[in-house]
Amino acid sequence: METETAFNNQRKVVPVLVGSARIPEPSDLAESLQPLLRKHARELSDSRWEYDIKKLASAMSGDGTSFQ
């Protein structure tokens, strides 16, 4: 519901993959969540957690074009 609400209110949505998570297949998502597949997911791993978080924060504080 939160993701659908964000899309409906034209908010930034950043898919984040943690651990061994993968981008779902289109058939695994409801139609209302299909826009997630057009977004660049950010991967966060234990081995480079600090670096990944800094990169994510840096991208979020910019103009948002890296999330298109």
PDB file of N, CA, C and O in Angstrom:
ATOM      1  N   MET A   1       0.811  -1.184   0.000  1.00  0.00           N
ATOM      2  CA  MET A   1       0.000   0.000   0.000  1.00  0.00           C
ATOM      3  C   MET A   1       0.863   1.260   0.000  1.00  0.00           C
ATOM      4  O   MET A   1       0.559   2.231  -0.693  1.00  0.00           O
ATOM      5  N   GLU A   2       1.947   1.234   0.788  1.00  0.00           N
ATOM      6  CA  GLU A   2       2.802   2.414   0.882  1.00  0.00           C
ATOM      7  C   GLU A   2       3.422   2.760  -0.470  1.00  0.00           C
ATOM      8  O   GLU A   2       3.502   3.933  -0.835  1.00  0.00           O
ATOM      9  N   THR A   3       3.854   1.753  -1.204  1.00  0.00           N
ATOM     10  CA  THR A   3       4.479   1.993  -2.501  1.00  0.00           C
ATOM     11  C   THR A   3       3.455   2.533  -3.485  1.00  0.00           C
ATOM     12  O   THR A   3       3.747   3.474  -4.222  1.00  0.00           O
ATOM     13  N   GLU A   4       2.280   1.964  -3.510  1.00  0.00           N
ATOM     14  CA  GLU A   4       1.223   2.464  -4.390  1.00  0.00           C
ATOM     15  C   GLU A   4       0.880   3.914  -4.055  1.00  0.00           C
ATOM     16  O   GLU A   4       0.696   4.732  -4.956  1.00  0.00           O
ATOM     17  N   THR A   5       0.793   4.231  -2.779  1.00  0.00           N
ATOM     18  CA  THR A   5       0.503   5.598  -2.354  1.00  0.00           C
ATOM     19  C   THR A   5       1.608   6.548  -2.803  1.00  0.00           C
ATOM     20  O   THR A   5       1.327   7.655  -3.262  1.00  0.00           O
ATOM     21  N   ALA A   6       2.854   6.121  -2.673  1.00  0.00           N
ATOM     22  CA  ALA A   6       3.972   6.949  -3.123  1.00  0.00           C
ATOM     23  C   ALA A   6       3.889   7.207  -4.619  1.00  0.00           C
ATOM     24  O   ALA A   6       4.073   8.344  -5.055  1.00  0.00           O
ATOM     25  N   PHE A   7       3.618   6.190  -5.408  1.00  0.00           N
ATOM     26  CA  PHE A   7       3.466   6.367  -6.854  1.00  0.00           C
ATOM     27  C   PHE A   7       2.327   7.339  -7.157  1.00  0.00           C
ATOM     28  O   PHE A   7       2.476   8.242  -7.979  1.00  0.00           O
ATOM     29  N   ASN A   8       1.193   7.150  -6.489  1.00  0.00           N
ATOM     30  CA  ASN A   8       0.019   7.997  -6.733  1.00  0.00           C
ATOM     31  C   ASN A   8       0.272   9.456  -6.364  1.00  0.00           C
ATOM     32  O   ASN A   8      -0.329  10.358  -6.949  1.00  0.00           O
ATOM     33  N   ASN A   9       1.154   9.689  -5.402  1.00  0.00           N
ATOM     34  CA  ASN A   9       1.476  11.045  -4.967  1.00  0.00           C
ATOM     35  C   ASN A   9       2.772  11.562  -5.578  1.00  0.00           C
ATOM     36  O   ASN A   9       3.324  12.563  -5.121  1.00  0.00           O
ATOM     37  N   GLN A  10       3.256  10.879  -6.610  1.00  0.00           N
ATOM     38  CA  GLN A  10       4.454  11.258  -7.358  1.00  0.00           C
ATOM     39  C   GLN A  10       5.661  11.476  -6.442  1.00  0.00           C
ATOM     40  O   GLN A  10       6.390  12.459  -6.575  1.00  0.00           O
ATOM     41  N   ARG A  11       5.850  10.551  -5.526  1.00  0.00           N
ATOM     42  CA  ARG A  11       7.001  10.567  -4.620  1.00  0.00           C
ATOM     43  C   ARG A  11       8.093   9.690  -5.187  1.00  0.00           C
ATOM     44  O   ARG A  11       7.831   8.801  -5.997  1.00  0.00           O
ATOM     45  N   LYS A  12       9.315   9.940  -4.761  1.00  0.00           N
ATOM     46  CA  LYS A  12      10.425   9.080  -5.160  1.00  0.00           C
ATOM     47  C   LYS A  12      10.252   7.716  -4.510  1.00  0.00           C
ATOM     48  O   LYS A  12       9.898   7.610  -3.336  1.00  0.00           O
ATOM     49  N   VAL A  13      10.502   6.700  -5.277  1.00  0.00           N
ATOM     50  CA  VAL A  13      10.496   5.334  -4.764  1.00  0.00           C
ATOM     51  C   VAL A  13      11.814   4.718  -5.190  1.00  0.00           C
ATOM     52  O   VAL A  13      12.142   4.686  -6.376  1.00  0.00           O
ATOM     53  N   VAL A  14      12.561   4.235  -4.226  1.00  0.00           N
ATOM     54  CA  VAL A  14      13.874   3.654  -4.498  1.00  0.00           C
ATOM     55  C   VAL A  14      13.853   2.189  -4.084  1.00  0.00           C
ATOM     56  O   VAL A  14      13.832   1.890  -2.890  1.00  0.00           O
ATOM     57  N   PRO A  15      13.860   1.278  -5.040  1.00  0.00           N
ATOM     58  CA  PRO A  15      13.949  -0.130  -4.671  1.00  0.00           C
ATOM     59  C   PRO A  15      15.325  -0.411  -4.066  1.00  0.00           C
ATOM     60  O   PRO A  15      16.350  -0.021  -4.626  1.00  0.00           O
ATOM     61  N   VAL A  16      15.335  -1.076  -2.944  1.00  0.00           N
ATOM     62  CA  VAL A  16      16.581  -1.426  -2.267  1.00  0.00           C
ATOM     63  C   VAL A  16      16.627  -2.936  -2.108  1.00  0.00           C
ATOM     64  O   VAL A  16      15.697  -3.554  -1.591  1.00  0.00           O
ATOM     65  N   LEU A  17      17.725  -3.511  -2.561  1.00  0.00           N
ATOM     66  CA  LEU A  17      17.922  -4.956  -2.461  1.00  0.00           C
ATOM     67  C   LEU A  17      18.907  -5.233  -1.336  1.00  0.00           C
ATOM     68  O   LEU A  17      20.016  -4.698  -1.325  1.00  0.00           O
ATOM     69  N   VAL A  18      18.501  -6.065  -0.396  1.00  0.00           N
ATOM     70  CA  VAL A  18      19.335  -6.401   0.753  1.00  0.00           C
ATOM     71  C   VAL A  18      19.597  -7.892   0.743  1.00  0.00           C
ATOM     72  O   VAL A  18      18.712  -8.695   0.448  1.00  0.00           O
ATOM     73  N   GLY A  19      20.831  -8.248   1.072  1.00  0.00           N
ATOM     74  CA  GLY A  19      21.195  -9.663   1.091  1.00  0.00           C
ATOM     75  C   GLY A  19      21.164 -10.244  -0.309  1.00  0.00           C
ATOM     76  O   GLY A  19      21.748  -9.681  -1.235  1.00  0.00           O
ATOM     77  N   SER A  20      20.497 -11.347  -0.462  1.00  0.00           N
ATOM     78  CA  SER A  20      20.441 -12.007  -1.768  1.00  0.00           C
ATOM     79  C   SER A  20      19.148 -11.675  -2.525  1.00  0.00           C
ATOM     80  O   SER A  20      18.772 -12.391  -3.452  1.00  0.00           O
ATOM     81  N   ALA A  21      18.473 -10.599  -2.133  1.00  0.00           N
ATOM     82  CA  ALA A  21      17.220 -10.218  -2.797  1.00  0.00           C
ATOM     83  C   ALA A  21      17.472  -9.882  -4.265  1.00  0.00           C
ATOM     84  O   ALA A  21      18.525  -9.351  -4.619  1.00  0.00           O
ATOM     85  N   ARG A  22      16.515 -10.191  -5.094  1.00  0.00           N
ATOM     86  CA  ARG A  22      16.579  -9.922  -6.530  1.00  0.00           C
ATOM     87  C   ARG A  22      15.351  -9.123  -6.945  1.00  0.00           C
ATOM     88  O   ARG A  22      14.326  -9.126  -6.263  1.00  0.00           O
ATOM     89  N   ILE A  23      15.475  -8.444  -8.070  1.00  0.00           N
ATOM     90  CA  ILE A  23      14.323  -7.745  -8.647  1.00  0.00           C
ATOM     91  C   ILE A  23      13.289  -8.811  -9.015  1.00  0.00           C
ATOM     92  O   ILE A  23      13.637  -9.815  -9.638  1.00  0.00           O
ATOM     93  N   PRO A  24      12.037  -8.611  -8.645  1.00  0.00           N
ATOM     94  CA  PRO A  24      11.018  -9.604  -8.993  1.00  0.00           C
ATOM     95  C   PRO A  24      10.744  -9.643 -10.496  1.00  0.00           C
ATOM     96  O   PRO A  24      11.015  -8.683 -11.217  1.00  0.00           O
ATOM     97  N   GLU A  25      10.224 -10.729 -10.934  1.00  0.00           N
ATOM     98  CA  GLU A  25       9.778 -10.859 -12.317  1.00  0.00           C
ATOM     99  C   GLU A  25       8.493 -10.047 -12.475  1.00  0.00           C
ATOM    100  O   GLU A  25       7.733  -9.911 -11.517  1.00  0.00           O
ATOM    101  N   PRO A  26       8.242  -9.512 -13.656  1.00  0.00           N
ATOM    102  CA  PRO A  26       7.012  -8.741 -13.856  1.00  0.00           C
ATOM    103  C   PRO A  26       5.748  -9.506 -13.451  1.00  0.00           C
ATOM    104  O   PRO A  26       4.812  -8.920 -12.909  1.00  0.00           O
ATOM    105  N   SER A  27       5.726 -10.784 -13.709  1.00  0.00           N
ATOM    106  CA  SER A  27       4.548 -11.585 -13.365  1.00  0.00           C
ATOM    107  C   SER A  27       4.354 -11.751 -11.860  1.00  0.00           C
ATOM    108  O   SER A  27       3.283 -12.162 -11.414  1.00  0.00           O
ATOM    109  N   ASP A  28       5.389 -11.431 -11.075  1.00  0.00           N
ATOM    110  CA  ASP A  28       5.296 -11.551  -9.618  1.00  0.00           C
ATOM    111  C   ASP A  28       4.750 -10.291  -8.953  1.00  0.00           C
ATOM    112  O   ASP A  28       4.483 -10.287  -7.751  1.00  0.00           O
ATOM    113  N   LEU A  29       4.585  -9.222  -9.734  1.00  0.00           N
ATOM    114  CA  LEU A  29       4.129  -7.954  -9.160  1.00  0.00           C
ATOM    115  C   LEU A  29       2.720  -7.612  -9.634  1.00  0.00           C
ATOM    116  O   LEU A  29       2.337  -7.898 -10.768  1.00  0.00           O
ATOM    117  N   ALA A  30       1.974  -7.000  -8.746  1.00  0.00           N
ATOM    118  CA  ALA A  30       0.663  -6.475  -9.135  1.00  0.00           C
ATOM    119  C   ALA A  30       0.874  -5.377 -10.168  1.00  0.00           C
ATOM    120  O   ALA A  30       1.934  -4.752 -10.210  1.00  0.00           O
ATOM    121  N   GLU A  31      -0.125  -5.146 -10.992  1.00  0.00           N
ATOM    122  CA  GLU A  31      -0.019  -4.126 -12.040  1.00  0.00           C
ATOM    123  C   GLU A  31       0.340  -2.759 -11.453  1.00  0.00           C
ATOM    124  O   GLU A  31       1.096  -2.001 -12.060  1.00  0.00           O
ATOM    125  N   SER A  32      -0.195  -2.447 -10.285  1.00  0.00           N
ATOM    126  CA  SER A  32       0.058  -1.143  -9.661  1.00  0.00           C
ATOM    127  C   SER A  32       1.515  -0.971  -9.224  1.00  0.00           C
ATOM    128  O   SER A  32       1.962   0.151  -8.985  1.00  0.00           O
ATOM    129  N   LEU A  33       2.259  -2.084  -9.119  1.00  0.00           N
ATOM    130  CA  LEU A  33       3.666  -2.019  -8.716  1.00  0.00           C
ATOM    131  C   LEU A  33       4.630  -2.177  -9.886  1.00  0.00           C
ATOM    132  O   LEU A  33       5.844  -2.154  -9.686  1.00  0.00           O
ATOM    133  N   GLN A  34       4.124  -2.335 -11.082  1.00  0.00           N
ATOM    134  CA  GLN A  34       4.971  -2.497 -12.257  1.00  0.00           C
ATOM    135  C   GLN A  34       5.970  -1.350 -12.454  1.00  0.00           C
ATOM    136  O   GLN A  34       7.063  -1.599 -12.964  1.00  0.00           O
ATOM    137  N   PRO A  35       5.648  -0.100 -12.072  1.00  0.00           N
ATOM    138  CA  PRO A  35       6.639   0.970 -12.232  1.00  0.00           C
ATOM    139  C   PRO A  35       7.958   0.702 -11.492  1.00  0.00           C
ATOM    140  O   PRO A  35       8.988   1.278 -11.842  1.00  0.00           O
ATOM    141  N   LEU A  36       7.933  -0.153 -10.489  1.00  0.00           N
ATOM    142  CA  LEU A  36       9.178  -0.503  -9.784  1.00  0.00           C
ATOM    143  C   LEU A  36      10.210  -1.097 -10.736  1.00  0.00           C
ATOM    144  O   LEU A  36      11.414  -0.925 -10.542  1.00  0.00           O
ATOM    145  N   LEU A  37       9.744  -1.783 -11.746  1.00  0.00           N
ATOM    146  CA  LEU A  37      10.650  -2.459 -12.669  1.00  0.00           C
ATOM    147  C   LEU A  37      11.409  -1.485 -13.564  1.00  0.00           C
ATOM    148  O   LEU A  37      12.405  -1.856 -14.185  1.00  0.00           O
ATOM    149  N   ARG A  38      10.944  -0.248 -13.631  1.00  0.00           N
ATOM    150  CA  ARG A  38      11.623   0.768 -14.447  1.00  0.00           C
ATOM    151  C   ARG A  38      12.594   1.598 -13.633  1.00  0.00           C
ATOM    152  O   ARG A  38      13.214   2.520 -14.161  1.00  0.00           O
ATOM    153  N   LYS A  39      12.733   1.290 -12.370  1.00  0.00           N
ATOM    154  CA  LYS A  39      13.615   2.053 -11.489  1.00  0.00           C
ATOM    155  C   LYS A  39      14.910   1.289 -11.245  1.00  0.00           C
ATOM    156  O   LYS A  39      14.938   0.058 -11.239  1.00  0.00           O
ATOM    157  N   HIS A  40      15.961   2.039 -11.047  1.00  0.00           N
ATOM    158  CA  HIS A  40      17.264   1.444 -10.772  1.00  0.00           C
ATOM    159  C   HIS A  40      17.324   1.071  -9.295  1.00  0.00           C
ATOM    160  O   HIS A  40      17.277   1.943  -8.428  1.00  0.00           O
ATOM    161  N   ALA A  41      17.428  -0.215  -9.012  1.00  0.00           N
ATOM    162  CA  ALA A  41      17.489  -0.676  -7.625  1.00  0.00           C
ATOM    163  C   ALA A  41      18.881  -0.438  -7.049  1.00  0.00           C
ATOM    164  O   ALA A  41      19.885  -0.522  -7.757  1.00  0.00           O
ATOM    165  N   ARG A  42      18.922  -0.145  -5.782  1.00  0.00           N
ATOM    166  CA  ARG A  42      20.178   0.011  -5.052  1.00  0.00           C
ATOM    167  C   ARG A  42      20.401  -1.248  -4.229  1.00  0.00           C
ATOM    168  O   ARG A  42      19.492  -1.745  -3.565  1.00  0.00           O
ATOM    169  N   GLU A  43      21.612  -1.745  -4.285  1.00  0.00           N
ATOM    170  CA  GLU A  43      21.954  -2.962  -3.551  1.00  0.00           C
ATOM    171  C   GLU A  43      22.731  -2.584  -2.298  1.00  0.00           C
ATOM    172  O   GLU A  43      23.688  -1.812  -2.357  1.00  0.00           O
ATOM    173  N   LEU A  44      22.313  -3.132  -1.170  1.00  0.00           N
ATOM    174  CA  LEU A  44      23.004  -2.928   0.104  1.00  0.00           C
ATOM    175  C   LEU A  44      23.525  -4.281   0.572  1.00  0.00           C
ATOM    176  O   LEU A  44      22.764  -5.238   0.707  1.00  0.00           O
ATOM    177  N   SER A  45      24.820  -4.349   0.815  1.00  0.00           N
ATOM    178  CA  SER A  45      25.386  -5.625   1.253  1.00  0.00           C
ATOM    179  C   SER A  45      26.096  -5.456   2.590  1.00  0.00           C
ATOM    180  O   SER A  45      26.566  -4.368   2.923  1.00  0.00           O
ATOM    181  N   ASP A  46      26.167  -6.525   3.338  1.00  0.00           N
ATOM    182  CA  ASP A  46      26.855  -6.495   4.632  1.00  0.00           C
ATOM    183  C   ASP A  46      28.318  -6.118   4.479  1.00  0.00           C
ATOM    184  O   ASP A  46      28.861  -5.364   5.287  1.00  0.00           O
ATOM    185  N   SER A  47      28.956  -6.645   3.438  1.00  0.00           N
ATOM    186  CA  SER A  47      30.401  -6.449   3.292  1.00  0.00           C
ATOM    187  C   SER A  47      30.784  -5.013   2.941  1.00  0.00           C
ATOM    188  O   SER A  47      31.923  -4.604   3.169  1.00  0.00           O
ATOM    189  N   ARG A  48      29.851  -4.249   2.391  1.00  0.00           N
ATOM    190  CA  ARG A  48      30.155  -2.852   2.052  1.00  0.00           C
ATOM    191  C   ARG A  48      29.022  -1.923   2.489  1.00  0.00           C
ATOM    192  O   ARG A  48      28.698  -0.953   1.804  1.00  0.00           O
ATOM    193  N   TRP A  49      28.435  -2.233   3.627  1.00  0.00           N
ATOM    194  CA  TRP A  49      27.264  -1.518   4.136  1.00  0.00           C
ATOM    195  C   TRP A  49      27.483  -0.007   4.209  1.00  0.00           C
ATOM    196  O   TRP A  49      26.678   0.758   3.678  1.00  0.00           O
ATOM    197  N   GLU A  50      28.547   0.425   4.849  1.00  0.00           N
ATOM    198  CA  GLU A  50      28.804   1.864   5.013  1.00  0.00           C
ATOM    199  C   GLU A  50      28.898   2.559   3.657  1.00  0.00           C
ATOM    200  O   GLU A  50      28.301   3.617   3.459  1.00  0.00           O
ATOM    201  N   TYR A  51      29.635   1.978   2.736  1.00  0.00           N
ATOM    202  CA  TYR A  51      29.796   2.545   1.396  1.00  0.00           C
ATOM    203  C   TYR A  51      28.449   2.615   0.678  1.00  0.00           C
ATOM    204  O   TYR A  51      28.099   3.643   0.098  1.00  0.00           O
ATOM    205  N   ASP A  52      27.700   1.518   0.723  1.00  0.00           N
ATOM    206  CA  ASP A  52      26.410   1.465   0.040  1.00  0.00           C
ATOM    207  C   ASP A  52      25.437   2.500   0.597  1.00  0.00           C
ATOM    208  O   ASP A  52      24.724   3.151  -0.165  1.00  0.00           O
ATOM    209  N   ILE A  53      25.403   2.654   1.907  1.00  0.00           N
ATOM    210  CA  ILE A  53      24.511   3.619   2.543  1.00  0.00           C
ATOM    211  C   ILE A  53      24.904   5.043   2.151  1.00  0.00           C
ATOM    212  O   ILE A  53      24.040   5.876   1.876  1.00  0.00           O
ATOM    213  N   LYS A  54      26.199   5.318   2.125  1.00  0.00           N
ATOM    214  CA  LYS A  54      26.660   6.658   1.725  1.00  0.00           C
ATOM    215  C   LYS A  54      26.272   6.959   0.280  1.00  0.00           C
ATOM    216  O   LYS A  54      25.848   8.072  -0.029  1.00  0.00           O
ATOM    217  N   LYS A  55      26.415   5.973  -0.605  1.00  0.00           N
ATOM    218  CA  LYS A  55      26.043   6.167  -2.008  1.00  0.00           C
ATOM    219  C   LYS A  55      24.528   6.391  -2.141  1.00  0.00           C
ATOM    220  O   LYS A  55      24.089   7.246  -2.911  1.00  0.00           O
ATOM    221  N   LEU A  56      23.754   5.637  -1.405  1.00  0.00           N
ATOM    222  CA  LEU A  56      22.307   5.795  -1.436  1.00  0.00           C
ATOM    223  C   LEU A  56      21.910   7.181  -0.926  1.00  0.00           C
ATOM    224  O   LEU A  56      21.092   7.861  -1.547  1.00  0.00           O
ATOM    225  N   ALA A  57      22.484   7.598   0.196  1.00  0.00           N
ATOM    226  CA  ALA A  57      22.174   8.914   0.763  1.00  0.00           C
ATOM    227  C   ALA A  57      22.590  10.025  -0.187  1.00  0.00           C
ATOM    228  O   ALA A  57      21.872  11.013  -0.346  1.00  0.00           O
ATOM    229  N   SER A  58      23.734   9.869  -0.812  1.00  0.00           N
ATOM    230  CA  SER A  58      24.216  10.871  -1.757  1.00  0.00           C
ATOM    231  C   SER A  58      23.269  10.991  -2.951  1.00  0.00           C
ATOM    232  O   SER A  58      22.941  12.098  -3.377  1.00  0.00           O
ATOM    233  N   ALA A  59      22.839   9.875  -3.477  1.00  0.00           N
ATOM    234  CA  ALA A  59      21.923   9.886  -4.611  1.00  0.00           C
ATOM    235  C   ALA A  59      20.579  10.501  -4.223  1.00  0.00           C
ATOM    236  O   ALA A  59      19.974  11.220  -5.018  1.00  0.00           O
ATOM    237  N   MET A  60      20.115  10.223  -3.013  1.00  0.00           N
ATOM    238  CA  MET A  60      18.824  10.740  -2.570  1.00  0.00           C
ATOM    239  C   MET A  60      18.875  12.237  -2.314  1.00  0.00           C
ATOM    240  O   MET A  60      17.857  12.917  -2.445  1.00  0.00           O
ATOM    241  N   SER A  61      20.030  12.760  -1.956  1.00  0.00           N
ATOM    242  CA  SER A  61      20.121  14.186  -1.670  1.00  0.00           C
ATOM    243  C   SER A  61      20.319  15.020  -2.924  1.00  0.00           C
ATOM    244  O   SER A  61      20.247  16.248  -2.874  1.00  0.00           O
ATOM    245  N   GLY A  62      20.571  14.349  -4.065  1.00  0.00           N
ATOM    246  CA  GLY A  62      20.741  15.050  -5.339  1.00  0.00           C
ATOM    247  C   GLY A  62      19.407  15.394  -5.950  1.00  0.00           C
ATOM    248  O   GLY A  62      18.397  15.502  -5.253  1.00  0.00           O
ATOM    249  N   ASP A  63      19.408  15.567  -7.256  1.00  0.00           N
ATOM    250  CA  ASP A  63      18.183  15.972  -7.946  1.00  0.00           C
ATOM    251  C   ASP A  63      17.261  14.789  -8.265  1.00  0.00           C
ATOM    252  O   ASP A  63      16.168  14.975  -8.802  1.00  0.00           O
ATOM    253  N   GLY A  64      17.707  13.578  -7.933  1.00  0.00           N
ATOM    254  CA  GLY A  64      16.847  12.417  -8.117  1.00  0.00           C
ATOM    255  C   GLY A  64      16.924  11.776  -9.482  1.00  0.00           C
ATOM    256  O   GLY A  64      16.254  10.771  -9.720  1.00  0.00           O
ATOM    257  N   THR A  65      17.725  12.324 -10.398  1.00  0.00           N
ATOM    258  CA  THR A  65      17.759  11.765 -11.741  1.00  0.00           C
ATOM    259  C   THR A  65      18.348  10.365 -11.758  1.00  0.00           C
ATOM    260  O   THR A  65      18.074   9.593 -12.677  1.00  0.00           O
ATOM    261  N   SER A  66      19.147  10.027 -10.765  1.00  0.00           N
ATOM    262  CA  SER A  66      19.719   8.687 -10.747  1.00  0.00           C
ATOM    263  C   SER A  66      18.690   7.629 -10.378  1.00  0.00           C
ATOM    264  O   SER A  66      18.979   6.434 -10.441  1.00  0.00           O
ATOM    265  N   PHE A  67      17.495   8.054  -9.994  1.00  0.00           N
ATOM    266  CA  PHE A  67      16.445   7.114  -9.623  1.00  0.00           C
ATOM    267  C   PHE A  67      15.407   6.941 -10.707  1.00  0.00           C
ATOM    268  O   PHE A  67      14.415   6.242 -10.499  1.00  0.00           O
ATOM    269  N   GLN A  68      15.603   7.548 -11.842  1.00  0.00           N
ATOM    270  CA  GLN A  68      14.602   7.456 -12.906  1.00  0.00           C
ATOM    271  C   GLN A  68      14.604   6.086 -13.532  1.00  0.00           C
ATOM    272  O   GLN A  68      13.825   5.825 -14.448  1.00  0.00           O
TER     273      GLN A  68
END
